[in-house]
Amino acid sequence: MPPSSVAISLRGRYYYRSGSTKIELTGIALNEFLLNKAGLTWDAMPEPKATLDDIDPASVERFLKDATAAGRMPEVGELPLQELFEKLRLIQDGQLTRAAIVLFGKDPGHFYHSLSVKLGRFANETDIRFQEVIEGNVIQSLPEILEQLERKFFIKAIRFEGIHRREDPPYPTAALREVFLNALVHRRYVSSTVQARIYDDQLVIWNEGPIPREITDLNAPHLSVPRNRLIADICFKAGYIDSWGRGIEKITTACTEHGCPAPNFEITPTGIRVTLLPKFNMPSQVTPQDGNSQGQVTAPVTGSVGAQLGPSGTPVTPQVTPQVAAILQAVSNGSKSRGELQQAAGIKDREHFRKAYIKPLLEEGVIEPTIPEKPNSRLQKYRLTEKGICLLQSESER
């Protein structure tokens, strides 16, 4: 028997069949089902409380600039805002749609309370170090998410090619951009927030809501079936997405080219979970990179310059910590003993200082002993190498 083109209830209840299983539809899922049967989506519905005064002109201007650069929208010239939104189908029957508020609203959270994106830095499943909550419309949120991750949550790796310093992020920006774009475009805006948990060795993004029934396997080639068609169309016109259902392929390719392991995409009973694996692990004691935030517990970033290897075997060095910077500054004024460097770094434990600082700095070739043939000499001192001088100069320019 072919499926009905309209929703049919049985004693006031609605059901759908998944394989051989009959499942009752309730709540948000029922609302989505009824809208889809009517050829509508949540974002295309009118928002009667909203007016053009609720639209952020800067977000509209940014969209127009991006759409012009992408070449996916006909010339609109200096159209008034109302005519522009009518042309984009963001005004229906004289009323702004929900999509207009989500995409361009000054304060979309005033209308819908689950619009935020939560970023949390975790040491383990229960120990959260600090967090940020991104609030705003879609046009504003994506660049802010990427900026917050770059500025507060990630530690870049430092490596040297000759005398040139190179910085590598743990995750490729292209993959992060694609993951969060898909989360913003395809999310349920009436339920939970998008959440990203950043650990030492993985980044897990969770988005509430089932995948469309037309898609049976996320990892197999599939058509683009957006949950929010109007939002997706605007993001396509702006050049943010391509509407070919290639998001997973693009994320995987970006990770592979960056030297990261392949990401994992998982369909859960309540939503979709994407797990990205980094090019190198980050210290669990990482703190916000621009200082403490109110109400956040921080701990010093300790440890060495690092001795991890990238995919090609090239040594990579995590961002220089305050203790390492103090050591480099001290030894830049002339050769220094182990005790003098330990005092400059403010480290009390001698053995910890030797293992966590002196040894890695020697192995990285940042410093060298003045008496290499007698490493344990009581007269031993340390001086900067050419690589150490370059590193110190780079840090002073930051």
TALINSUL-V739445 format. One record per pair of residues at least 24 apart in sequence whose C-alpha atoms are under 10 Angstrom apart, sorted by sequence separation. I is the first residue (numbers start at 0). J is the second residue. D is the distance in whole Angstrom. If there is no record, write none. Layout:
i | j | d
I | J | D
I | J | D
//
This chain:
i | j | d
56 | 80 | 9
59 | 83 | 10
116 | 140 | 8
148 | 172 | 10
182 | 206 | 6
186 | 210 | 10
220 | 244 | 8
221 | 245 | 8
251 | 275 | 9
254 | 278 | 9
322 | 346 | 8
357 | 381 | 9
363 | 387 | 9
365 | 389 | 9
59 | 84 | 10
115 | 140 | 9
116 | 141 | 10
179 | 204 | 8
181 | 206 | 9
182 | 207 | 9
185 | 210 | 9
220 | 245 | 8
250 | 275 | 9
365 | 390 | 8
6 | 32 | 8
7 | 33 | 10
54 | 80 | 9
108 | 134 | 7
114 | 140 | 10
118 | 144 | 8
178 | 204 | 8
179 | 205 | 10
185 | 211 | 10
247 | 273 | 10
365 | 391 | 10
5 | 32 | 10
6 | 33 | 7
107 | 134 | 8
108 | 135 | 7
117 | 144 | 9
145 | 172 | 8
148 | 175 | 9
175 | 202 | 10
179 | 206 | 10
217 | 244 | 10
218 | 245 | 10
220 | 247 | 9
280 | 307 | 9
360 | 387 | 9
5 | 33 | 8
6 | 34 | 10
106 | 134 | 8
107 | 135 | 6
108 | 136 | 9
116 | 144 | 8
120 | 148 | 10
219 | 247 | 9
220 | 248 | 9
279 | 307 | 8
6 | 35 | 10
51 | 80 | 8
106 | 135 | 6
107 | 136 | 6
118 | 147 | 9
119 | 148 | 10
175 | 204 | 10
217 | 246 | 10
218 | 247 | 7
219 | 248 | 9
279 | 308 | 8
5 | 35 | 9
6 | 36 | 6
51 | 81 | 8
105 | 135 | 7
106 | 136 | 7
107 | 137 | 9
118 | 148 | 8
145 | 175 | 7
217 | 247 | 8
218 | 248 | 8
278 | 308 | 10
279 | 309 | 7
326 | 356 | 9
5 | 36 | 6
6 | 37 | 9
104 | 135 | 8
105 | 136 | 7
120 | 151 | 9
144 | 175 | 9
145 | 176 | 7
169 | 200 | 10
170 | 201 | 10
278 | 309 | 7
279 | 310 | 9
326 | 357 | 9
4 | 36 | 7
5 | 37 | 7
103 | 135 | 9
104 | 136 | 6
120 | 152 | 7
144 | 176 | 9
169 | 201 | 10
170 | 202 | 9
278 | 310 | 8
334 | 366 | 10
336 | 368 | 9
3 | 36 | 9
4 | 37 | 9
5 | 38 | 10
51 | 84 | 10
102 | 135 | 9
103 | 136 | 6
104 | 137 | 9
119 | 152 | 8
120 | 153 | 10
323 | 356 | 7
327 | 360 | 10
334 | 367 | 10
335 | 368 | 10
336 | 369 | 10
101 | 135 | 8
102 | 136 | 5
103 | 137 | 7
104 | 138 | 9
105 | 139 | 10
118 | 152 | 9
141 | 175 | 10
142 | 176 | 9
145 | 179 | 9
322 | 356 | 9
323 | 357 | 10
326 | 360 | 10
334 | 368 | 9
335 | 369 | 9
100 | 135 | 10
101 | 136 | 5
102 | 137 | 5
103 | 138 | 7
104 | 139 | 10
141 | 176 | 7
144 | 179 | 8
282 | 317 | 9
334 | 369 | 8
100 | 136 | 7
101 | 137 | 6
102 | 138 | 6
103 | 139 | 8
141 | 177 | 10
279 | 315 | 9
281 | 317 | 8
330 | 366 | 9
99 | 136 | 9
100 | 137 | 9
101 | 138 | 9
102 | 139 | 8
279 | 316 | 10
280 | 317 | 10
323 | 360 | 9
98 | 136 | 10
102 | 140 | 10
141 | 179 | 7
279 | 317 | 9
327 | 365 | 9
51 | 90 | 10
98 | 137 | 10
140 | 179 | 9
141 | 180 | 7
185 | 224 | 9
186 | 225 | 9
187 | 226 | 8
188 | 227 | 9
327 | 366 | 8
62 | 102 | 10
140 | 180 | 10
185 | 225 | 6
186 | 226 | 7
187 | 227 | 8
326 | 366 | 10
337 | 377 | 10
340 | 380 | 9
54 | 95 | 10
62 | 103 | 9
184 | 225 | 8
185 | 226 | 5
186 | 227 | 8
336 | 377 | 9
337 | 378 | 10
339 | 380 | 9
340 | 381 | 9
53 | 95 | 10
141 | 183 | 8
184 | 226 | 8
185 | 227 | 6
336 | 378 | 8
337 | 379 | 8
338 | 380 | 9
50 | 93 | 10
51 | 94 | 9
59 | 102 | 9
60 | 103 | 10
137 | 180 | 9
140 | 183 | 9
184 | 227 | 7
185 | 228 | 9
336 | 379 | 6
337 | 380 | 7
45 | 89 | 9
46 | 90 | 10
50 | 94 | 8
51 | 95 | 8
58 | 102 | 8
59 | 103 | 6
153 | 197 | 9
181 | 225 | 9
183 | 227 | 10
184 | 228 | 9
335 | 379 | 9
336 | 380 | 4
337 | 381 | 7
43 | 88 | 8
44 | 89 | 10
45 | 90 | 8
46 | 91 | 10
49 | 94 | 8
50 | 95 | 7
54 | 99 | 8
55 | 100 | 9
58 | 103 | 6
59 | 104 | 9
138 | 183 | 10
152 | 197 | 8
184 | 229 | 9
185 | 230 | 9
218 | 263 | 9
334 | 379 | 9
335 | 380 | 5
336 | 381 | 6
43 | 89 | 8
44 | 90 | 10
45 | 91 | 7
47 | 93 | 10
48 | 94 | 9
49 | 95 | 6
50 | 96 | 10
53 | 99 | 10
54 | 100 | 7
57 | 103 | 9
58 | 104 | 8
137 | 183 | 7
152 | 198 | 10
153 | 199 | 10
184 | 230 | 6
185 | 231 | 8
218 | 264 | 8
334 | 380 | 6
335 | 381 | 5
336 | 382 | 9
42 | 89 | 9
43 | 90 | 9
44 | 91 | 8
45 | 92 | 8
47 | 94 | 6
48 | 95 | 9
49 | 96 | 8
53 | 100 | 8
54 | 101 | 10
55 | 102 | 9
56 | 103 | 8
58 | 105 | 9
136 | 183 | 10
137 | 184 | 8
183 | 230 | 9
184 | 231 | 6
217 | 264 | 7
218 | 265 | 9
316 | 363 | 8
333 | 380 | 10
334 | 381 | 5
335 | 382 | 7
43 | 91 | 8
45 | 93 | 9
46 | 94 | 7
47 | 95 | 7
49 | 97 | 9
51 | 99 | 9
54 | 102 | 9
55 | 103 | 6
56 | 104 | 9
57 | 105 | 9
183 | 231 | 9
184 | 232 | 10
217 | 265 | 8
315 | 363 | 9
333 | 381 | 9
334 | 382 | 5
335 | 383 | 10
45 | 94 | 6
46 | 95 | 6
47 | 96 | 8
51 | 100 | 10
54 | 103 | 6
55 | 104 | 6
56 | 105 | 9
148 | 197 | 9
184 | 233 | 10
216 | 265 | 10
217 | 266 | 8
302 | 351 | 9
303 | 352 | 9
314 | 363 | 8
333 | 382 | 7
334 | 383 | 8
44 | 94 | 9
45 | 95 | 6
46 | 96 | 5
47 | 97 | 9
49 | 99 | 9
50 | 100 | 9
53 | 103 | 8
54 | 104 | 5
55 | 105 | 5
181 | 231 | 9
184 | 234 | 8
216 | 266 | 9
259 | 309 | 10
302 | 352 | 9
305 | 355 | 9
330 | 380 | 9
332 | 382 | 9
333 | 383 | 8
44 | 95 | 9
45 | 96 | 4
46 | 97 | 5
49 | 100 | 8
53 | 104 | 6
54 | 105 | 5
55 | 106 | 9
180 | 231 | 10
258 | 309 | 8
259 | 310 | 8
303 | 354 | 9
304 | 355 | 9
305 | 356 | 9
330 | 381 | 7
331 | 382 | 7
332 | 383 | 9
43 | 95 | 9
44 | 96 | 5
45 | 97 | 6
46 | 98 | 9
52 | 104 | 9
53 | 105 | 6
54 | 106 | 8
258 | 310 | 6
302 | 354 | 9
303 | 355 | 5
304 | 356 | 7
330 | 382 | 6
331 | 383 | 6
43 | 96 | 6
44 | 97 | 6
45 | 98 | 9
46 | 99 | 9
51 | 104 | 9
52 | 105 | 9
53 | 106 | 7
54 | 107 | 9
257 | 310 | 9
258 | 311 | 9
302 | 355 | 5
303 | 356 | 5
304 | 357 | 10
306 | 359 | 7
329 | 382 | 10
330 | 383 | 6
331 | 384 | 10
42 | 96 | 7
43 | 97 | 6
44 | 98 | 8
45 | 99 | 9
46 | 100 | 8
50 | 104 | 10
53 | 107 | 8
180 | 234 | 9
217 | 271 | 10
301 | 355 | 9
302 | 356 | 7
303 | 357 | 8
304 | 358 | 10
305 | 359 | 6
306 | 360 | 9
329 | 383 | 10
41 | 96 | 9
42 | 97 | 5
43 | 98 | 6
49 | 104 | 9
301 | 356 | 9
303 | 358 | 9
304 | 359 | 7
305 | 360 | 8
327 | 382 | 9
328 | 383 | 10
41 | 97 | 8
42 | 98 | 5
43 | 99 | 9
53 | 109 | 10
184 | 240 | 9
210 | 266 | 8
303 | 359 | 6
304 | 360 | 6
306 | 362 | 8
307 | 363 | 10
327 | 383 | 7
331 | 387 | 9
41 | 98 | 8
42 | 99 | 8
209 | 266 | 8
210 | 267 | 10
302 | 359 | 9
303 | 360 | 7
305 | 362 | 9
306 | 363 | 7
326 | 383 | 10
330 | 387 | 10
331 | 388 | 8
40 | 98 | 10
42 | 100 | 9
49 | 107 | 10
181 | 239 | 10
208 | 266 | 10
209 | 267 | 8
304 | 362 | 10
305 | 363 | 8
330 | 388 | 10
42 | 101 | 8
180 | 239 | 8
181 | 240 | 8
203 | 262 | 10
208 | 267 | 9
209 | 268 | 7
210 | 269 | 10
304 | 363 | 8
132 | 192 | 10
133 | 193 | 10
180 | 240 | 8
202 | 262 | 10
203 | 263 | 9
204 | 264 | 10
205 | 265 | 10
207 | 267 | 9
208 | 268 | 9
209 | 269 | 6
210 | 270 | 7
303 | 363 | 10
327 | 387 | 7
328 | 388 | 10
331 | 391 | 8
49 | 110 | 8
201 | 262 | 10
203 | 264 | 10
206 | 267 | 10
207 | 268 | 9
208 | 269 | 6
209 | 270 | 5
210 | 271 | 8
304 | 365 | 9
327 | 388 | 8
48 | 110 | 8
132 | 194 | 9
177 | 239 | 9
205 | 267 | 10
207 | 269 | 6
208 | 270 | 4
209 | 271 | 7
116 | 179 | 9
176 | 239 | 9
177 | 240 | 8
206 | 269 | 9
207 | 270 | 4
208 | 271 | 7
327 | 390 | 9
328 | 391 | 7
46 | 110 | 9
205 | 269 | 10
206 | 270 | 6
207 | 271 | 6
327 | 391 | 7
130 | 195 | 10
181 | 246 | 7
205 | 270 | 7
206 | 271 | 5
207 | 272 | 9
116 | 182 | 10
130 | 196 | 9
180 | 246 | 9
181 | 247 | 10
205 | 271 | 6
206 | 272 | 7
324 | 390 | 9
116 | 183 | 9
130 | 197 | 10
204 | 271 | 8
205 | 272 | 5
206 | 273 | 9
324 | 391 | 8
327 | 394 | 10
328 | 395 | 10
115 | 183 | 10
177 | 245 | 10
178 | 246 | 8
204 | 272 | 6
205 | 273 | 6
323 | 391 | 10
114 | 183 | 9
127 | 196 | 9
177 | 246 | 7
178 | 247 | 8
203 | 272 | 7
204 | 273 | 5
205 | 274 | 9
127 | 197 | 10
177 | 247 | 8
203 | 273 | 6
204 | 274 | 6
324 | 394 | 8
127 | 198 | 9
178 | 249 | 9
202 | 273 | 8
203 | 274 | 4
204 | 275 | 8
319 | 390 | 9
324 | 395 | 9
114 | 186 | 9
124 | 196 | 9
174 | 246 | 9
177 | 249 | 8
178 | 250 | 7
202 | 274 | 6
203 | 275 | 6
319 | 391 | 9
114 | 187 | 9
115 | 188 | 10
123 | 196 | 10
174 | 247 | 9
177 | 250 | 6
201 | 274 | 7
202 | 275 | 5
203 | 276 | 9
113 | 187 | 9
114 | 188 | 6
122 | 196 | 10
123 | 197 | 10
124 | 198 | 9
174 | 248 | 10
176 | 250 | 9
201 | 275 | 6
202 | 276 | 7
113 | 188 | 6
114 | 189 | 8
116 | 191 | 10
117 | 192 | 7
118 | 193 | 9
119 | 194 | 8
120 | 195 | 9
121 | 196 | 7
122 | 197 | 9
123 | 198 | 7
174 | 249 | 7
175 | 250 | 8
200 | 275 | 9
201 | 276 | 5
202 | 277 | 8
319 | 394 | 8
62 | 138 | 7
112 | 188 | 8
113 | 189 | 6
114 | 190 | 9
115 | 191 | 9
116 | 192 | 6
117 | 193 | 6
118 | 194 | 6
119 | 195 | 6
120 | 196 | 6
121 | 197 | 6
122 | 198 | 6
123 | 199 | 9
173 | 249 | 8
174 | 250 | 5
177 | 253 | 10
200 | 276 | 6
201 | 277 | 6
318 | 394 | 9
61 | 138 | 8
111 | 188 | 7
112 | 189 | 7
113 | 190 | 6
114 | 191 | 8
115 | 192 | 6
116 | 193 | 5
117 | 194 | 5
118 | 195 | 5
119 | 196 | 5
120 | 197 | 5
121 | 198 | 5
122 | 199 | 7
173 | 250 | 7
174 | 251 | 7
195 | 272 | 10
197 | 274 | 10
199 | 276 | 10
200 | 277 | 6
201 | 278 | 10
58 | 136 | 8
61 | 139 | 9
111 | 189 | 7
112 | 190 | 8
113 | 191 | 6
114 | 192 | 6
115 | 193 | 7
116 | 194 | 6
117 | 195 | 6
118 | 196 | 6
119 | 197 | 6
120 | 198 | 6
121 | 199 | 8
122 | 200 | 10
172 | 250 | 10
174 | 252 | 8
175 | 253 | 9
194 | 272 | 10
195 | 273 | 9
196 | 274 | 10
197 | 275 | 10
198 | 276 | 10
199 | 277 | 9
200 | 278 | 9
201 | 279 | 10
58 | 137 | 9
59 | 138 | 8
111 | 190 | 9
112 | 191 | 9
113 | 192 | 5
114 | 193 | 8
115 | 194 | 9
116 | 195 | 8
117 | 196 | 8
118 | 197 | 7
119 | 198 | 9
120 | 199 | 9
171 | 250 | 9
173 | 252 | 9
174 | 253 | 6
175 | 254 | 9
195 | 274 | 10
198 | 277 | 10
200 | 279 | 8
201 | 280 | 8
58 | 138 | 6
112 | 192 | 9
113 | 193 | 9
173 | 253 | 6
174 | 254 | 6
199 | 279 | 9
200 | 280 | 5
201 | 281 | 9
55 | 136 | 9
57 | 138 | 10
58 | 139 | 7
102 | 183 | 10
121 | 202 | 10
172 | 253 | 8
173 | 254 | 8
174 | 255 | 10
199 | 280 | 5
200 | 281 | 7
54 | 136 | 10
57 | 139 | 9
101 | 183 | 10
102 | 184 | 10
120 | 202 | 9
171 | 253 | 6
172 | 254 | 9
198 | 280 | 9
199 | 281 | 5
200 | 282 | 9
101 | 184 | 10
119 | 202 | 10
170 | 253 | 9
171 | 254 | 6
174 | 257 | 10
187 | 270 | 10
198 | 281 | 8
199 | 282 | 6
200 | 283 | 9
170 | 254 | 7
171 | 255 | 9
173 | 257 | 10
186 | 270 | 9
197 | 281 | 10
198 | 282 | 9
199 | 283 | 5
171 | 256 | 9
172 | 257 | 9
186 | 271 | 10
198 | 283 | 7
199 | 284 | 9
118 | 204 | 9
171 | 257 | 6
197 | 283 | 10
199 | 285 | 9
101 | 188 | 9
117 | 204 | 10
170 | 257 | 7
171 | 258 | 9
198 | 285 | 10
169 | 257 | 9
170 | 258 | 9
171 | 259 | 8
174 | 262 | 10
168 | 257 | 9
169 | 258 | 9
170 | 259 | 7
182 | 271 | 9
116 | 206 | 10
167 | 257 | 9
169 | 259 | 8
97 | 188 | 10
182 | 273 | 10
137 | 230 | 9
178 | 273 | 8
138 | 234 | 9
178 | 274 | 10
137 | 234 | 9
178 | 275 | 10
138 | 237 | 10
175 | 275 | 9
138 | 239 | 10
174 | 275 | 9
171 | 275 | 10
170 | 275 | 8
170 | 276 | 8
171 | 277 | 9
169 | 276 | 9
170 | 277 | 5
171 | 278 | 9
169 | 277 | 5
170 | 278 | 7
168 | 277 | 9
169 | 278 | 5
170 | 279 | 9
168 | 278 | 8
169 | 279 | 6
167 | 278 | 9
168 | 279 | 9
169 | 280 | 8
167 | 279 | 10
169 | 281 | 8
156 | 278 | 9
156 | 279 | 8
155 | 279 | 9
156 | 280 | 10
154 | 279 | 10
156 | 281 | 9
154 | 280 | 9
155 | 281 | 9
102 | 229 | 10
154 | 281 | 7
102 | 230 | 7
153 | 281 | 8
154 | 282 | 8
98 | 227 | 8
101 | 230 | 8
152 | 281 | 10
153 | 282 | 10
98 | 228 | 9
99 | 229 | 9
98 | 229 | 6
99 | 230 | 8
102 | 233 | 8
154 | 285 | 8
97 | 229 | 9
98 | 230 | 6
102 | 234 | 9
153 | 285 | 8
154 | 286 | 10
96 | 229 | 9
97 | 230 | 9
98 | 231 | 9
152 | 285 | 8
153 | 286 | 9
154 | 287 | 10
99 | 233 | 10
151 | 285 | 9
152 | 286 | 8
153 | 287 | 9
154 | 288 | 8
98 | 233 | 9
151 | 286 | 7
152 | 287 | 6
153 | 288 | 8
151 | 287 | 4
152 | 288 | 7
150 | 287 | 8
151 | 288 | 4
152 | 289 | 10
150 | 288 | 6
151 | 289 | 6
148 | 287 | 10
149 | 288 | 9
150 | 289 | 7
151 | 290 | 8
89 | 229 | 8
147 | 287 | 9
148 | 288 | 10
151 | 291 | 10
88 | 229 | 8
89 | 230 | 9
147 | 288 | 10
87 | 229 | 9
167 | 309 | 10
88 | 232 | 10
89 | 233 | 9
42 | 187 | 10
87 | 232 | 9
88 | 233 | 10
41 | 187 | 9
42 | 188 | 9
87 | 233 | 8
41 | 188 | 9
157 | 304 | 9
41 | 189 | 9
156 | 304 | 10
157 | 305 | 9
167 | 315 | 8
169 | 317 | 10
87 | 236 | 10
156 | 305 | 9
166 | 315 | 9
167 | 316 | 9
168 | 317 | 10
158 | 308 | 10
165 | 315 | 9
166 | 316 | 9
167 | 317 | 9
156 | 307 | 9
158 | 309 | 9
165 | 316 | 10
166 | 317 | 9
167 | 318 | 10
166 | 318 | 9
156 | 309 | 9
160 | 313 | 9
159 | 313 | 9
128 | 283 | 9
158 | 313 | 8
159 | 314 | 8
31 | 187 | 10
128 | 284 | 8
129 | 285 | 9
131 | 287 | 10
158 | 314 | 6
159 | 315 | 8
128 | 285 | 8
129 | 286 | 7
130 | 287 | 9
157 | 314 | 9
158 | 315 | 5
159 | 316 | 9
128 | 286 | 7
129 | 287 | 8
156 | 314 | 9
157 | 315 | 5
158 | 316 | 6
128 | 287 | 9
156 | 315 | 6
157 | 316 | 4
158 | 317 | 9
27 | 187 | 9
122 | 282 | 9
123 | 283 | 9
155 | 315 | 9
156 | 316 | 5
157 | 317 | 6
158 | 318 | 10
72 | 233 | 10
122 | 283 | 5
131 | 292 | 9
155 | 316 | 8
156 | 317 | 4
157 | 318 | 6
27 | 189 | 8
71 | 233 | 10
121 | 283 | 8
122 | 284 | 7
129 | 291 | 9
130 | 292 | 9
154 | 316 | 10
155 | 317 | 6
156 | 318 | 6
157 | 319 | 9
27 | 190 | 8
72 | 235 | 9
73 | 236 | 10
120 | 283 | 9
121 | 284 | 9
122 | 285 | 9
129 | 292 | 8
154 | 317 | 6
155 | 318 | 6
156 | 319 | 9
71 | 235 | 8
72 | 236 | 6
120 | 284 | 10
121 | 285 | 9
129 | 293 | 10
130 | 294 | 10
131 | 295 | 10
154 | 318 | 6
155 | 319 | 10
71 | 236 | 5
72 | 237 | 8
120 | 285 | 8
129 | 294 | 9
130 | 295 | 8
153 | 318 | 10
154 | 319 | 9
69 | 235 | 9
70 | 236 | 8
71 | 237 | 7
72 | 238 | 10
120 | 286 | 9
129 | 295 | 6
130 | 296 | 10
66 | 233 | 9
69 | 236 | 7
70 | 237 | 8
71 | 238 | 7
120 | 287 | 9
128 | 295 | 7
129 | 296 | 7
66 | 234 | 9
68 | 236 | 10
69 | 237 | 6
70 | 238 | 8
127 | 295 | 10
128 | 296 | 6
129 | 297 | 7
65 | 234 | 10
66 | 235 | 9
67 | 236 | 9
68 | 237 | 8
69 | 238 | 5
127 | 296 | 9
128 | 297 | 7
66 | 236 | 5
67 | 237 | 8
68 | 238 | 8
69 | 239 | 9
128 | 298 | 9
62 | 233 | 9
65 | 236 | 8
66 | 237 | 4
67 | 238 | 9
62 | 234 | 9
65 | 237 | 5
66 | 238 | 6
63 | 236 | 9
64 | 237 | 8
65 | 238 | 7
66 | 239 | 9
62 | 236 | 9
63 | 237 | 7
65 | 239 | 9
62 | 237 | 6
61 | 237 | 9
62 | 238 | 9
62 | 239 | 10
28 | 208 | 9
27 | 208 | 9
28 | 209 | 9
42 | 226 | 9
43 | 227 | 8
40 | 225 | 9
41 | 226 | 8
42 | 227 | 6
43 | 228 | 8
40 | 226 | 7
41 | 227 | 7
42 | 228 | 7
43 | 229 | 6
40 | 227 | 6
41 | 228 | 9
42 | 229 | 6
43 | 230 | 9
39 | 227 | 9
40 | 228 | 7
41 | 229 | 9
42 | 230 | 7
39 | 228 | 9
40 | 229 | 8
42 | 231 | 10
35 | 226 | 9
17 | 212 | 9
31 | 226 | 9
158 | 363 | 10
164 | 386 | 9
162 | 385 | 8
163 | 386 | 9
162 | 386 | 7
161 | 386 | 9
162 | 387 | 10
164 | 389 | 8
162 | 388 | 10
163 | 389 | 8
164 | 390 | 8
159 | 386 | 8
162 | 389 | 7
163 | 390 | 9
161 | 389 | 10
162 | 390 | 9
164 | 393 | 8
159 | 389 | 9
163 | 393 | 9
159 | 390 | 9
158 | 390 | 10
157 | 390 | 9
//
